[in-house]
Amino acid sequence: RRGAVLLARNTVVSSFVFLLGLGLLWLMVERLGVAKVPAAGLSFLVSNSIHYLFGRTWIYRGTERKVAAGYAYFLINAVLGLGITVGLFAAFIELGLHYLLARVVASVFAGLALFVLNAVFNFRSL
């Protein structure tokens, strides 16, 4: 039961921050002229930092880990997610996918990996 509640809450937050990150990616590429791969990495880092705030206060509320230590673990996990996201994003672009579609597909893999890592190692909830 607890795992299902965590997954549902994570899905809500992940959907919100993903759309935010996708919007940031579009803004950086289309309006600011940032190259696609660095823009994908930067939008990932911004949106996942926001995800941590929601994770701490709503998804995994009641965690006993201190904020600074929790954020450090979250950043370690995010580095893995960043590698998955940027690596798959670059590969999908190379295969000819539109950059926004490439980001959507890459996010499925990175999102699942980050949920499991944070639930198990950071917030110790699964």
N, C-alpha and C positions, 0 to 999 in steps of 0.2 A: 504493500500500500504506500509506504513512504517513498519508495523508488518511483512509483507512478506519479505521485504529487510533485516530486522534484523534477521529473521529466516534463510534466505539463507546465510547470512554472518556467523551467528553462526554455521550453519551446516558445512561450510568449515573449520572454525577454530576448531570446536569440532572434526571433523574427523581427522585433523592433530594432535591435542594434544592427542586424543584417541590412535592413532597409536603409537605416542611417548610413552604414558603411558603403552601401551601393550608391547612395546619393552623393556621398563624399567622393567616391571614385569617379563618378560621372562629372562632378563639379571640377575636380582636379584635372581630368583629362580634357574635357570639352571646353571648359571656361578658363582654366589657368595654364593649360599647355604642358602639364606634367606628363612625363613618359608613363605608359600604362603599368609596367611592372612596379616601379617605385610607388606610384599612386595606389596600387593595390595593397602594397605593404603598409603604407602610411594609413590608409583608410581602415585596414585591419587592426592596427595598433590603437587607433582612436576609438573605434567601435568596441573593441574588446576591453579597453579600460573602463568604458561606460558599463559594459556587461558585468565587470567585476563589482561595481558599485551596487547594481541591482542584485547580483548574486549574493553579496554579503548581507544586504538588507531585506531581501524578499525570498529568493530561491532557497538559500541555505541559512535562513535567519536562526539565530541561536548558536551559531558556531562559536567555539571557545577560543579559536585562534585569534591572536591579536591582529589588528588591521595591517600593520606594516609587514608582519611575517606572512599573513595571508596574501597580501599583494605581491610579495616577493615570490611565493609559490605560484601564484597566478601568472606572473610574468615569465617564470621558467616554463610553465605549461604553454603560454602564449608563443614563446619562441618556437616550440615544436609546431604549434598551429600555424604560425607565420611561415615556417619552412614548407609545410604541406600546402598552404594556400598559395604562396608565391610560386612554388615549384610547379604545382598543377596548373595554376593560372598561366604561367609562361608556356608550359607544354601545350595547353589547349589553344592558346593564341597561335602558337607555331603550327598547330594542326588546322588553323583557319577559322576557329570559332570567333564570333564577335566578343569583344572584351567583357561586356556585361554578362553575356551567357557563360563565358569561361569562368567568371567570378562566381556565378551562381552554382555551377557544377562543382568547382573547387571547394566551395563553402560547405557542401554536404559532407565531404570527407573530413575537413578540418573541424567542423562543428561537432560531429560525433566524437572525434578523438578528444577534443577539449572538454566536452561534457564529462566523459568517463574519467579523464585525468583529474579534473577539478573535483568531481564527486568523490573519487576514491582517495586522492592524495592531499588535496587542499582542504576541503570541507569535511572529509571523512564521513560522508553520508550514505554511501552505498556499501 
